[in-house]
């Protein structure tokens, strides 16, 4: 673990984990609004992870060995947990599909996001599609920050975004959401709570430490790569903070 790296990100990390948005998600109506924004973060997370897999493993035919063997193992193991996790009713599912099911249970609007997903699948830039389809406030800017980094295609930067901008901060961030959801209506929010608890369990206990190892391998002691990775992590945390800042007024407008 890079203690110095953690220390340099601590101020941004603290702002994110203590953001007032978690306490504001305190009613079913506010949950619906929050989820309509947050589903884009779930998709964003999966997109970053698959970008890592494309960069570090062979995903084409004919198969040939590609990349660092240890990185390959770490990435593939994380993909397994995120793309094919245990479904509460049996079987397996991706975390995005699980989240969409939780939106259905909470009666949160998902059609707008599904339209964005279809547009992106057809080749439209996610941030462009978000603007065209009038996604919730802050979403287009958040997606632009992520996908511009992915298009840059530098493994050490993408690994830092995934690790320090997502995996490392998610458990503590989701604990705030879990407390807020359970205090309001735990039965209605059951699928959502399951999604949150799975991320707290997996990311905190397994994927978080694994992804930090991934960053260390990608940086490989290079001071330039380390500086660039730190920059990418800061940009990722700042983008999420701005998204939460844009979402909070939408929640507070609901009485």
N, C-alpha and C positions, 0 to 999 in steps of 0.2 A: 504494500500500500504506500502511495506517495503522500506522506503526511504534509509536506510543504504544499503540494497541489491542493489538498483539502483545505488547508489554512487560507490559501489565496482565494478560494471560492466561498469561504464561510460567510462573508457579509451578504452576498447575493442569495446563497442557500437559505440563510436565516430569514431574509425578506420573503422568500417564496414559501417556506414552511409555516411562517406566522402570518401569512396574508389573511385579511379579514374575510375573504370570500368563503372560507370553510364554515365559519359561523353563520354566514348569510344563507347558506343552503339549509334552511330550517323549516321548509314546508313542501308539500307535494308540488305546488305550483312553481315554486322557486327551483325545485329539483328538475322539473321539465325544462326550464330555461337553461339551467346549468348544463344538463346533459346534451342539449342541442348544440352547445358550444364544445363541450368536452369530448364528444365523440370524434371530433376532428383530431384531438390530441392522441386518441387511441389509434387512429389510422396512421397518424404521423409517426408514432412509436414503431408500428409494424413496418412502415416504409423505411425508417432508418435501419432497423434490424435486417431487413431483406437487402438493403444496400450493402451492409457489411457482408452478408452471405455471398452476394454476387462478387464482391471484391476479393474475398478470402478463400472461396471454394470454387470448384468447377461446377457450373450449372448449365453446361452445354454438352453436346454430343459431337464427337467421341469424348468420353471422360478422360482427363489427364490430371495428374497430381498438380495442385496449384497452391501457392502460398505457404506460409509457415504452418507446420503440422500442429503445433500447440494452439495457434489462433484458430485453425480450422475446427479443432475439437471444441473449443470454447463457443465459437459462433454457432455451430450446428446444435450443440446442446441447448443453448439459449433459444434458438429457433424452435426446437422441439417443444419446449415448455410454453412458448408464447403462441405458436401456431396450432398446436394440438394438445391443449391442456385438458384436464379432467372436467367434464360437464357435470353439474350437480345432479342431473337426472340420469347419469350414466353415459358412457361413450366419451367422445372427445370433441373439442371445438377450439377455434381460434378465439383470442381475447376480443377481437373486434366483433365477431358474431355473438359472443356472450354479452358484450355491451349492448348490441342492438336488441337482443332479447330483453335485457334489463330495461331498455327504453320502452319497449312494448308493454312490459308489465307496469311501468310507471305512467304509461300513456303520454310519453314525451314524443314530440314531433321528430320523425326520422326521415321523412320524404325528401327534405331539402338536402340532407347529407347524402342520401342514396343517389340523388341527381348529380351531386358533385362527384361521387364515386364513379358513376357511369361516364361522366364527362372526362374524368382522368383516365379511365380505362380506354376511352376512345382516342386518347393522345393529347388532350388539352392540358396545359400546365395547371396544376392544382390551384395555385394562387389566382390565376386568371379566371378559372371556373368559379372559384369562391366569390370573386367580385361580380362576375356576370350573373350568378345565381343569388346574389344578395345574401351571402352567408352572414351569420351573427357578427356583431362588432368585434373587430380584432382578429378574426379568423384568417382573412386573406394575408395580413401582415405576418401572422404566426407561421402559416404555411410557406410563405415566401422565404422567411428566414431559414426554415428547414431545408426546403428543396433547392435553394440556391447553394447551400452547403453540400448537399448530396451531389449536385451537378459539378461541383468543384472536384469531387472524386478523390480526395486525399484521405487515405485510410486512417492516419493518426488523428485527423480532425473529426472524421465521422465517428470514430471510436470514442473520442472525448465527448462529443455531443450525446451519444447514446448513453455513456456511462455517467458522466457528471451532470448532464442536462436532463437525464431521464431516470435511469436505473437507481442511481445513488439517492436521489431526492424523493422518489415516488413513495417509498414506505412511510416516511414521516408526513409527507403531504397528504397521503390517503388516510392516515390515522385521523387527521382533522376532519376529513369528509365522513369517515365512518362514524365518529362521535356525533356529528351533526345529523346524519341520516337516521341512525338508531334512535336518537332522541325524539325524532319527529313521528315516524311511522315505520317501524322496523318490518312489519309484515308486508306492506306494499313495496317497500324498498328492498325486499329480500334478495332478488337477483342482483341488484346493484351492490348490495353489501357483500354478496359472495364474490363478485368481480373485484371489489376493493380488497377484500381479505386475501384473495388468491395472490394479488400483486404484492401485498404487504409480506405475505409468507414467502413467496418465491423470490422476489427481488431483494428483500432484506436478508434472507437466509442463504440464497444460492446465487442468483444471477448478479447481484450487486458486487460481491467479491470477485466473481468470475470476470465481469466486465472491466473491473479495475486491473486485473491481470492482463486483459486484452489491450488496454491502453498502454501499459508498460511495455508489452511486446511490440506494439505498433510504433511507439516512440523510440525504443531500442537505445536509450541513452543519448540520443541526438538532441543537443540544446535548442536547435532551431525548431525541430519538430515539437519539442516540449512547449516552447513558447507559442507556437501555432495551435497546438492542442488546447492549451490554456485559454487562448483567445476564443477558440471555437466554443469551448464550454461556457465561457462568460456570455457570449452572444446567445447561446441556447437558453441559459437561465434568464437572461434579460427578456428574450422573446416571450417566454412563458409568463413572466411578471407582467409584461404589457398586455398579454391576453387576459390575465386575471383582472388587471386594472380596467380593461374595457368591458369585462363581463359583470363586474360588481354592480355598476349602476343599473344594469338590466334586472338584477335580482332585487336590488333595493327599491325599484319602482313597483314591485309586486307587494301588496299589503295583505 
